[in-house]
């Protein structure tokens, strides 16, 4: 424990230090790779259908605070107009570029912006859509407790259930 701080506050500071260290080191060491990714992916998405490059979705964050998650768009424009749905293997709403991005998980690259903004961490419970979070809270006792920490880019569910 750091000084007279509670274990939760000390843990939160270590997590912040961990996240910022990983972000800075990754961007410095991988700059030659990040530069073409951050420029090439948006160009490919835009060229495919001249639509928006990014996709935003409201997610439930720490202490139930709602934030907008940022991803590269992998579906056709207005894919959610048919209502939210789970994506299937051969989902016709997924674009050609989107299939590649999803297979390599590069569609999630913009989420580092959410980490910089301290809306997310690298490791933590997956940030769920607001309605999905609320639905699961109704059927799983204590499910809201997962929101006591920052949601993560990855977590146990992604490690054990790819």
KOLFI-607675 format. One record per residue: x, y, z of N, C-alpha, C in turn; residue number from 1. Coordinates in Angstrom, 3 decimals. Example, Ala and Ser with C-alpha at 12.3 -4.5 7.8 and 13.67 -1.06 7.14 Angstrom:
+----------+----------+----------+----------+----------+----------+----------+----------+----------+-----+
:      nc1 :      nc2 :      nc3 :     cac1 :     cac2 :     cac3 :      cc1 :      cc2 :      cc3 :   n :
+----------+----------+----------+----------+----------+----------+----------+----------+----------+-----+
:   13.190 :   -5.690 :    7.800 :   12.300 :   -4.500 :    7.800 :   13.200 :   -3.300 :    7.800 :   1 :
:   12.850 :   -2.250 :    7.080 :   13.670 :   -1.060 :    7.140 :   12.900 :    0.030 :    7.870 :   2 :
+----------+----------+----------+----------+----------+----------+----------+----------+----------+-----+
//
This chain:
+----------+----------+----------+----------+----------+----------+----------+----------+----------+-----+
:      nc1 :      nc2 :      nc3 :     cac1 :     cac2 :     cac3 :      cc1 :      cc2 :      cc3 :   n :
+----------+----------+----------+----------+----------+----------+----------+----------+----------+-----+
:    0.847 :   -1.178 :    0.000 :    0.000 :    0.000 :    0.000 :    0.891 :    1.239 :    0.000 :   1 :
:    0.476 :    2.247 :   -0.763 :    1.223 :    3.502 :   -0.840 :    0.744 :    4.446 :    0.259 :   2 :
:    1.577 :    4.700 :    1.256 :    1.200 :    5.611 :    2.341 :   -0.047 :    5.136 :    3.049 :   3 :
:   -0.998 :    6.064 :    3.228 :   -2.240 :    5.743 :    3.911 :   -3.384 :    5.472 :    2.941 :   4 :
:   -3.077 :    5.178 :    1.690 :   -4.120 :    4.961 :    0.693 :   -4.740 :    3.586 :    0.862 :   5 :
:   -5.990 :    3.500 :    0.438 :   -6.658 :    2.201 :    0.456 :   -6.052 :    1.325 :   -0.632 :   6 :
:   -6.176 :    0.010 :   -0.480 :   -5.634 :   -0.897 :   -1.509 :   -6.233 :   -0.612 :   -2.898 :   7 :
:   -7.492 :   -0.218 :   -2.953 :   -8.147 :    0.043 :   -4.240 :   -7.511 :    1.252 :   -4.935 :   8 :
:   -7.220 :    2.312 :   -4.190 :   -6.601 :    3.510 :   -4.776 :   -5.179 :    3.182 :   -5.230 :   9 :
:   -4.422 :    2.454 :   -4.400 :   -3.054 :    2.076 :   -4.769 :   -3.080 :    1.211 :   -6.018 :  10 :
:   -3.983 :    0.257 :   -6.082 :   -4.110 :   -0.622 :   -7.241 :   -4.480 :    0.180 :   -8.486 :  11 :
:   -5.337 :    1.163 :   -8.327 :   -5.744 :    2.016 :   -9.444 :   -4.557 :    2.803 :   -9.991 :  12 :
:   -3.673 :    3.261 :   -9.110 :   -2.485 :    4.000 :   -9.556 :   -1.507 :    3.096 :  -10.296 :  13 :
:   -1.338 :    1.859 :   -9.789 :   -0.470 :    0.913 :  -10.486 :   -1.029 :    0.587 :  -11.864 :  14 :
:   -2.336 :    0.433 :  -11.940 :   -2.993 :    0.127 :  -13.215 :   -2.806 :    1.282 :  -14.195 :  15 :
:   -2.924 :    2.515 :  -13.717 :   -2.708 :    3.694 :  -14.553 :   -1.267 :    3.707 :  -15.064 :  16 :
:   -0.322 :    3.473 :  -14.179 :    1.085 :    3.441 :  -14.560 :    1.347 :    2.336 :  -15.584 :  17 :
:    0.758 :    1.164 :  -15.368 :    0.893 :    0.042 :  -16.299 :    0.345 :    0.418 :  -17.680 :  18 :
:   -0.870 :    0.950 :  -17.716 :   -1.503 :    1.309 :  -18.990 :   -0.697 :    2.359 :  -19.745 :  19 :
:   -0.280 :    3.402 :  -19.049 :    0.471 :    4.466 :  -19.712 :    1.840 :    3.984 :  -20.198 :  20 :
:    2.487 :    3.134 :  -19.411 :    3.779 :    2.582 :  -19.823 :    3.620 :    1.754 :  -21.096 :  21 :
:    2.623 :    0.885 :  -21.127 :    2.382 :    0.049 :  -22.309 :    2.050 :    0.929 :  -23.515 :  22 :
:    1.194 :    1.925 :  -23.331 :    0.824 :    2.809 :  -24.448 :    2.032 :    3.531 :  -25.025 :  23 :
:    2.813 :    4.135 :  -24.168 :    3.962 :    4.908 :  -24.642 :    5.000 :    3.995 :  -25.295 :  24 :
:    5.352 :    2.902 :  -24.626 :    6.356 :    1.990 :  -25.183 :    5.894 :    1.384 :  -26.505 :  25 :
:    4.651 :    0.968 :  -26.556 :    4.128 :    0.369 :  -27.791 :    4.181 :    1.362 :  -28.941 :  26 :
:    3.782 :    2.594 :  -28.684 :    3.795 :    3.590 :  -29.759 :    5.213 :    3.967 :  -30.177 :  27 :
:    6.129 :    4.017 :  -29.241 :    7.516 :    4.334 :  -29.589 :    8.184 :    3.187 :  -30.342 :  28 :
:    8.050 :    1.974 :  -29.800 :    8.716 :    0.821 :  -30.403 :    8.068 :    0.384 :  -31.714 :  29 :
:    6.782 :    0.580 :  -31.823 :    6.075 :    0.095 :  -33.005 :    5.687 :    1.220 :  -33.965 :  30 :
:    6.301 :    2.382 :  -33.810 :    5.972 :    3.517 :  -34.672 :    6.025 :    3.172 :  -36.161 :  31 :
:    7.058 :    2.452 :  -36.606 :    7.091 :    2.116 :  -38.036 :    5.889 :    1.271 :  -38.489 :  32 :
:    5.305 :    0.511 :  -37.588 :    4.123 :   -0.283 :  -37.917 :    2.842 :    0.520 :  -37.707 :  33 :
:    2.806 :    1.302 :  -36.621 :    1.598 :    2.070 :  -36.325 :    1.298 :    3.126 :  -37.376 :  34 :
:    2.323 :    3.747 :  -37.916 :    2.107 :    4.788 :  -38.910 :    1.318 :    4.271 :  -40.112 :  35 :
:    1.730 :    3.152 :  -40.736 :    0.923 :    2.662 :  -41.861 :   -0.445 :    2.133 :  -41.424 :  36 :
:   -0.542 :    1.573 :  -40.217 :   -1.842 :    1.080 :  -39.750 :   -2.826 :    2.235 :  -39.560 :  37 :
:   -2.371 :    3.294 :  -38.879 :   -3.252 :    4.427 :  -38.590 :   -3.591 :    5.238 :  -39.842 :  38 :
:   -2.832 :    5.083 :  -40.913 :   -3.166 :    5.794 :  -42.154 :   -3.795 :    4.856 :  -43.169 :  39 :
:   -3.264 :    3.638 :  -43.292 :   -3.757 :    2.699 :  -44.304 :   -5.150 :    2.174 :  -44.023 :  40 :
:   -5.430 :    1.809 :  -42.785 :   -6.748 :    1.249 :  -42.457 :   -7.861 :    2.258 :  -42.746 :  41 :
:   -7.760 :    3.503 :  -42.282 :   -8.829 :    4.463 :  -42.601 :   -9.017 :    4.660 :  -44.115 :  42 :
:   -7.919 :    4.689 :  -44.856 :   -8.034 :    4.861 :  -46.313 :   -8.769 :    3.672 :  -46.925 :  43 :
:   -8.408 :    2.446 :  -46.521 :   -9.070 :    1.250 :  -47.061 :  -10.558 :    1.225 :  -46.724 :  44 :
:  -10.905 :    1.578 :  -45.501 :  -12.318 :    1.603 :  -45.097 :  -13.073 :    2.616 :  -45.943 :  45 :
:  -12.504 :    3.798 :  -46.090 :  -13.176 :    4.859 :  -46.848 :  -13.298 :    4.499 :  -48.324 :  46 :
:  -12.264 :    3.921 :  -48.902 :  -12.297 :    3.563 :  -50.315 :  -13.343 :    2.492 :  -50.626 :  47 :
:  -13.603 :    1.612 :  -49.683 :  -14.549 :    0.523 :  -49.948 :  -15.966 :    1.025 :  -50.192 :  48 :
:  -16.432 :    1.991 :  -49.402 :  -17.812 :    2.455 :  -49.605 :  -18.013 :    3.942 :  -49.334 :  49 :
:  -16.900 :    4.683 :  -49.202 :  -16.931 :    6.134 :  -48.985 :  -17.700 :    6.528 :  -47.708 :  50 :
:  -17.794 :    5.589 :  -46.777 :  -18.515 :    5.863 :  -45.542 :  -17.588 :    6.294 :  -44.430 :  51 :
:  -18.143 :    6.495 :  -43.241 :  -17.322 :    6.892 :  -42.091 :  -16.288 :    5.818 :  -41.758 :  52 :
:  -15.163 :    6.256 :  -41.257 :  -14.065 :    5.350 :  -40.925 :  -14.271 :    4.730 :  -39.548 :  53 :
:  -14.787 :    5.523 :  -38.631 :  -14.933 :    5.063 :  -37.250 :  -16.369 :    4.711 :  -36.919 :  54 :
:  -16.496 :    3.853 :  -35.930 :  -17.787 :    3.435 :  -35.408 :  -17.774 :    3.752 :  -33.920 :  55 :
:  -18.818 :    4.378 :  -33.445 :  -18.939 :    4.690 :  -32.014 :  -20.145 :    3.945 :  -31.449 :  56 :
:  -19.972 :    3.492 :  -30.220 :  -21.072 :    2.819 :  -29.544 :  -21.018 :    3.155 :  -28.065 :  57 :
:  -22.171 :    3.366 :  -27.479 :  -22.253 :    3.656 :  -26.047 :  -21.991 :    2.378 :  -25.259 :  58 :
:  -21.094 :    2.467 :  -24.297 :  -20.753 :    1.325 :  -23.452 :  -20.830 :    1.736 :  -21.987 :  59 :
:  -21.050 :    0.742 :  -21.129 :  -21.080 :    0.981 :  -19.687 :  -19.667 :    0.863 :  -19.152 :  60 :
:  -19.206 :    1.888 :  -18.448 :  -17.848 :    1.915 :  -17.927 :  -17.816 :    1.849 :  -16.417 :  61 :
:  -16.699 :    2.278 :  -15.863 :  -16.502 :    2.237 :  -14.416 :  -17.610 :    2.993 :  -13.696 :  62 :
:  -18.141 :    2.363 :  -12.656 :  -19.227 :    2.912 :  -11.845 :  -20.475 :    3.231 :  -12.673 :  63 :
:  -20.651 :    2.512 :  -13.786 :  -21.837 :    2.684 :  -14.617 :  -21.793 :    3.903 :  -15.530 :  64 :
:  -20.668 :    4.622 :  -15.529 :  -20.546 :    5.804 :  -16.385 :  -20.561 :    5.375 :  -17.851 :  65 :
:  -21.369 :    6.029 :  -18.628 :  -21.495 :    5.685 :  -20.037 :  -20.474 :    6.469 :  -20.850 :  66 :
:  -19.791 :    5.777 :  -21.774 :  -18.811 :    6.425 :  -22.639 :  -18.956 :    5.861 :  -24.048 :  67 :
:  -18.382 :    6.556 :  -25.007 :  -18.414 :    6.110 :  -26.399 :  -17.130 :    5.370 :  -26.722 :  68 :
:  -17.284 :    4.123 :  -27.102 :  -16.128 :    3.338 :  -27.524 :  -15.880 :    3.647 :  -28.991 :  69 :
:  -14.633 :    3.668 :  -29.377 :  -14.252 :    4.012 :  -30.734 :  -13.584 :    2.808 :  -31.387 :  70 :
:  -14.081 :    2.425 :  -32.580 :  -13.519 :    1.306 :  -33.332 :  -13.460 :    1.685 :  -34.803 :  71 :
:  -12.664 :    0.948 :  -35.567 :  -12.736 :    1.094 :  -37.011 :  -14.026 :    0.409 :  -37.460 :  72 :
:  -14.744 :    1.038 :  -38.381 :  -16.019 :    0.478 :  -38.864 :  -15.743 :   -0.757 :  -39.708 :  73 :
:  -16.432 :   -1.845 :  -39.391 :  -16.252 :   -3.104 :  -40.116 :  -17.524 :   -3.553 :  -40.826 :  74 :
:  -18.605 :   -2.827 :  -40.635 :  -19.881 :   -3.210 :  -41.262 :  -20.322 :   -2.147 :  -42.252 :  75 :
:  -21.291 :   -2.528 :  -43.056 :  -21.855 :   -1.583 :  -44.013 :  -22.474 :   -0.413 :  -43.260 :  76 :
:  -22.648 :    0.690 :  -43.951 :  -23.248 :    1.874 :  -43.339 :  -24.665 :    1.535 :  -42.884 :  77 :
:  -25.038 :    1.995 :  -41.698 :  -26.367 :    1.777 :  -41.111 :  -26.697 :    0.310 :  -40.854 :  78 :
:  -25.696 :   -0.495 :  -40.537 :  -25.920 :   -1.925 :  -40.272 :  -26.851 :   -2.129 :  -39.080 :  79 :
:  -26.811 :   -1.202 :  -38.116 :  -27.658 :   -1.363 :  -36.928 :  -29.092 :   -0.894 :  -37.153 :  80 :
:  -29.377 :   -0.336 :  -38.324 :  -30.741 :    0.129 :  -38.582 :  -31.718 :   -1.045 :  -38.586 :  81 :
:  -31.186 :   -2.243 :  -38.799 :  -32.004 :   -3.460 :  -38.746 :  -32.122 :   -3.969 :  -37.320 :  82 :
:  -31.537 :   -3.219 :  -36.386 :  -31.553 :   -3.615 :  -34.980 :  -30.260 :   -4.305 :  -34.632 :  83 :
:  -29.813 :   -4.179 :  -33.373 :  -28.563 :   -4.833 :  -32.979 :  -28.710 :   -6.348 :  -33.095 :  84 :
:  -27.662 :   -6.965 :  -33.567 :  -27.674 :   -8.424 :  -33.729 :  -26.265 :   -8.953 :  -33.535 :  85 :
:  -26.187 :  -10.190 :  -33.107 :  -24.895 :  -10.842 :  -33.001 :  -24.397 :  -11.111 :  -34.413 :  86 :
:  -23.126 :  -10.905 :  -34.633 :  -22.537 :  -11.142 :  -35.938 :  -22.298 :  -12.631 :  -36.120 :  87 :
:  -22.691 :  -13.132 :  -37.288 :  -22.468 :  -14.545 :  -37.607 :  -21.221 :  -14.674 :  -38.478 :  88 :
:  -20.805 :  -15.899 :  -38.738 :  -19.582 :  -16.165 :  -39.511 :  -19.628 :  -15.529 :  -40.897 :  89 :
:  -20.728 :  -15.665 :  -41.604 :  -20.831 :  -15.134 :  -42.972 :  -21.797 :  -13.954 :  -43.019 :  90 :
:  -21.758 :  -13.107 :  -42.018 :  -22.680 :  -11.971 :  -41.930 :  -22.493 :  -11.056 :  -43.149 :  91 :
:  -23.552 :  -10.853 :  -43.935 :  -23.419 :  -10.020 :  -45.134 :  -23.213 :   -8.534 :  -44.819 :  92 :
:  -23.426 :   -8.129 :  -43.569 :  -23.241 :   -6.727 :  -43.200 :  -21.766 :   -6.368 :  -43.024 :  93 :
:  -20.898 :   -7.379 :  -42.852 :  -19.472 :   -7.132 :  -42.647 :  -18.817 :   -6.878 :  -44.011 :  94 :
:  -18.060 :   -5.796 :  -44.110 :  -17.393 :   -5.438 :  -45.361 :  -16.157 :   -6.327 :  -45.580 :  95 :
:  -15.594 :   -6.281 :  -46.785 :  -14.381 :   -7.073 :  -47.064 :  -13.231 :   -6.616 :  -46.171 :  96 :
:  -13.024 :   -5.302 :  -46.087 :  -11.968 :   -4.777 :  -45.212 :  -12.296 :   -5.137 :  -43.762 :  97 :
:  -13.572 :   -5.063 :  -43.413 :  -14.010 :   -5.395 :  -42.061 :  -13.691 :   -6.820 :  -41.665 :  98 :
:  -13.817 :   -7.761 :  -42.598 :  -13.485 :   -9.161 :  -42.300 :  -12.013 :   -9.293 :  -41.905 :  99 :
:  -11.149 :   -8.632 :  -42.657 :   -9.721 :   -8.667 :  -42.348 :   -9.433 :   -8.014 :  -40.996 : 100 :
:  -10.059 :   -6.861 :  -40.753 :   -9.840 :   -6.160 :  -39.486 :  -10.311 :   -6.994 :  -38.300 : 101 :
:  -11.457 :   -7.646 :  -38.443 :  -11.973 :   -8.470 :  -37.345 :  -11.102 :   -9.691 :  -37.107 : 102 :
:  -10.654 :  -10.323 :  -38.186 :   -9.807 :  -11.519 :  -38.060 :   -8.509 :  -11.197 :  -37.333 : 103 :
:   -7.972 :  -10.004 :  -37.549 :   -6.707 :   -9.602 :  -36.933 :   -6.903 :   -8.744 :  -35.675 : 104 :
:   -8.154 :   -8.457 :  -35.328 :   -8.523 :   -7.612 :  -34.180 :   -8.053 :   -6.167 :  -34.347 : 105 :
:   -7.687 :   -5.765 :  -35.552 :   -7.251 :   -4.386 :  -35.781 :   -8.419 :   -3.401 :  -35.752 : 106 :
:   -9.647 :   -3.896 :  -35.809 :  -10.793 :   -2.991 :  -35.690 :  -10.823 :   -2.335 :  -34.313 : 107 :
:  -10.152 :   -2.942 :  -33.351 :  -10.141 :   -2.418 :  -31.981 :   -8.982 :   -1.465 :  -31.709 : 108 :
:   -8.124 :   -1.238 :  -32.684 :   -6.976 :   -0.349 :  -32.494 :   -7.368 :    1.042 :  -31.973 : 109 :
:   -8.441 :    1.659 :  -32.473 :   -8.802 :    2.987 :  -31.951 :   -9.191 :    3.004 :  -30.468 : 110 :
:   -9.418 :    1.846 :  -29.877 :   -9.757 :    1.811 :  -28.453 :   -8.599 :    2.292 :  -27.589 : 111 :
:   -7.387 :    2.379 :  -28.155 :   -6.288 :    2.945 :  -27.366 :   -6.599 :    4.396 :  -27.009 : 112 :
:   -7.406 :    5.056 :  -27.821 :   -7.831 :    6.428 :  -27.494 :   -8.667 :    6.412 :  -26.218 : 113 :
:   -9.530 :    5.406 :  -26.082 :  -10.319 :    5.274 :  -24.850 :   -9.415 :    5.000 :  -23.646 : 114 :
:   -8.315 :    4.303 :  -23.877 :   -7.370 :    4.038 :  -22.788 :   -6.659 :    5.328 :  -22.411 : 115 :
:   -6.217 :    6.104 :  -23.398 :   -5.587 :    7.405 :  -23.116 :   -6.531 :    8.288 :  -22.311 : 116 :
:   -7.824 :    8.229 :  -22.626 :   -8.805 :    9.082 :  -21.948 :   -9.228 :    8.517 :  -20.590 : 117 :
:   -8.667 :    7.373 :  -20.207 :   -8.959 :    6.707 :  -18.929 :  -10.414 :    6.268 :  -18.817 : 118 :
:  -11.020 :    5.960 :  -19.951 :  -12.360 :    5.373 :  -19.968 :  -12.250 :    3.854 :  -19.952 : 119 :
:  -11.062 :    3.374 :  -20.338 :  -10.785 :    1.940 :  -20.384 :   -9.357 :    1.701 :  -19.914 : 120 :
:   -9.072 :    0.421 :  -19.704 :   -7.734 :   -0.026 :  -19.352 :   -7.363 :   -1.122 :  -20.353 : 121 :
:   -6.124 :   -1.583 :  -20.336 :   -5.775 :   -2.702 :  -21.202 :   -6.443 :   -3.983 :  -20.720 : 122 :
:   -6.461 :   -4.173 :  -19.387 :   -7.007 :   -5.396 :  -18.820 :   -8.136 :   -5.048 :  -17.860 : 123 :
:   -9.247 :   -5.727 :  -18.021 :  -10.404 :   -5.516 :  -17.162 :  -11.599 :   -6.209 :  -17.772 : 124 :
:  -12.743 :   -6.113 :  -17.131 :  -13.937 :   -6.737 :  -17.723 :  -14.291 :   -6.037 :  -19.033 : 125 :
:  -14.752 :   -6.793 :  -19.990 :  -15.086 :   -6.241 :  -21.305 :  -16.181 :   -5.191 :  -21.149 : 126 :
:  -16.034 :   -4.058 :  -21.832 :  -17.048 :   -3.005 :  -21.814 :  -18.228 :   -3.466 :  -22.654 : 127 :
:  -19.369 :   -3.601 :  -22.037 :  -20.566 :   -4.058 :  -22.746 :  -21.425 :   -2.873 :  -23.147 : 128 :
:  -22.238 :   -3.081 :  -24.172 :  -23.213 :   -2.076 :  -24.542 :  -24.132 :   -1.818 :  -23.360 : 129 :
:  -24.656 :   -0.614 :  -23.277 :  -25.466 :   -0.216 :  -22.120 :  -26.656 :   -1.155 :  -21.934 : 130 :
:  -27.374 :   -1.460 :  -23.005 :  -28.551 :   -2.331 :  -22.884 :  -28.162 :   -3.748 :  -22.482 : 131 :
:  -27.051 :   -4.248 :  -23.036 :  -26.594 :   -5.589 :  -22.681 :  -26.204 :   -5.646 :  -21.203 : 132 :
:  -25.494 :   -4.615 :  -20.717 :  -25.107 :   -4.551 :  -19.308 :  -26.355 :   -4.565 :  -18.424 : 133 :
:  -27.339 :   -3.730 :  -18.762 :  -28.559 :   -3.646 :  -17.961 :  -29.333 :   -4.961 :  -17.981 : 134 :
:  -29.388 :   -5.616 :  -19.127 :  -30.092 :   -6.902 :  -19.227 :  -29.429 :   -7.960 :  -18.352 : 135 :
:  -28.110 :   -8.036 :  -18.408 :  -27.400 :   -9.042 :  -17.628 :  -27.480 :   -8.760 :  -16.129 : 136 :
:  -27.568 :   -7.489 :  -15.762 :  -27.737 :   -7.152 :  -14.344 :  -29.063 :   -7.682 :  -13.818 : 137 :
:  -30.055 :   -7.776 :  -14.694 :  -31.377 :   -8.267 :  -14.289 :  -31.384 :   -9.779 :  -14.046 : 138 :
:  -30.514 :  -10.511 :  -14.753 :  -30.551 :  -11.971 :  -14.652 :  -29.384 :  -12.576 :  -13.867 : 139 :
:  -28.307 :  -11.827 :  -13.662 :  -27.141 :  -12.359 :  -12.937 :  -26.921 :  -11.514 :  -11.686 : 140 :
:  -27.211 :  -12.071 :  -10.521 :  -27.012 :  -11.314 :   -9.282 :  -25.563 :  -10.855 :   -9.134 : 141 :
:  -25.372 :   -9.576 :   -8.814 :  -24.040 :   -9.023 :   -8.587 :  -23.290 :   -8.658 :   -9.855 : 142 :
:  -23.930 :   -8.782 :  -11.022 :  -23.239 :   -8.499 :  -12.286 :  -22.746 :   -7.055 :  -12.359 : 143 :
:  -23.444 :   -6.146 :  -11.682 :  -23.048 :   -4.733 :  -11.701 :  -21.714 :   -4.495 :  -10.993 : 144 :
:  -21.273 :   -5.452 :  -10.171 :  -20.001 :   -5.304 :   -9.455 :  -18.804 :   -5.234 :  -10.397 : 145 :
:  -18.948 :   -5.773 :  -11.598 :  -17.838 :   -5.742 :  -12.559 :  -17.510 :   -4.318 :  -12.973 : 146 :
:  -18.444 :   -3.384 :  -12.731 :  -18.228 :   -1.994 :  -13.115 :  -17.511 :   -1.183 :  -12.038 : 147 :
:  -16.981 :   -1.860 :  -11.030 :  -16.231 :   -1.147 :   -9.992 :  -14.820 :   -0.795 :  -10.451 : 148 :
:  -14.390 :   -1.369 :  -11.565 :  -13.078 :   -1.051 :  -12.129 :  -13.253 :   -0.663 :  -13.597 : 149 :
:  -12.203 :   -0.095 :  -14.163 :  -12.259 :    0.285 :  -15.573 :  -12.431 :   -0.947 :  -16.445 : 150 :
:  -13.283 :   -0.867 :  -17.459 :  -13.376 :   -1.984 :  -18.391 :  -12.078 :   -2.092 :  -19.182 : 151 :
:  -11.839 :   -3.260 :  -19.755 :  -10.576 :   -3.477 :  -20.440 :  -10.710 :   -3.814 :  -21.907 : 152 :
:   -9.626 :   -3.594 :  -22.613 :   -9.520 :   -4.002 :  -24.000 :   -9.558 :   -5.524 :  -24.071 : 153 :
:   -8.981 :   -6.163 :  -23.057 :   -9.033 :   -7.612 :  -22.947 :   -9.257 :   -7.983 :  -21.484 : 154 :
:   -9.703 :   -9.192 :  -21.272 :   -9.956 :   -9.664 :  -19.917 :  -10.053 :  -11.182 :  -19.906 : 155 :
:  -10.458 :  -11.741 :  -18.793 :  -10.533 :  -13.204 :  -18.670 :  -11.472 :  -13.819 :  -19.693 : 156 :
:  -12.590 :  -13.174 :  -19.977 :  -13.542 :  -13.750 :  -20.935 :  -12.900 :  -13.898 :  -22.313 : 157 :
:  -12.082 :  -12.933 :  -22.732 :  -11.440 :  -13.015 :  -24.032 :  -10.307 :  -14.044 :  -24.039 : 158 :
:   -9.641 :  -14.198 :  -22.907 :   -8.547 :  -15.164 :  -22.819 :   -9.083 :  -16.585 :  -22.854 : 159 :
:  -10.157 :  -16.846 :  -22.107 :  -10.666 :  -18.208 :  -21.978 :  -11.768 :  -18.536 :  -22.976 : 160 :
:  -12.329 :  -17.527 :  -23.658 :  -13.419 :  -17.800 :  -24.601 :  -13.211 :  -16.949 :  -25.856 : 161 :
:  -12.205 :  -17.297 :  -26.663 :  -11.901 :  -16.460 :  -27.826 :  -13.037 :  -16.494 :  -28.837 : 162 :
+----------+----------+----------+----------+----------+----------+----------+----------+----------+-----+
//
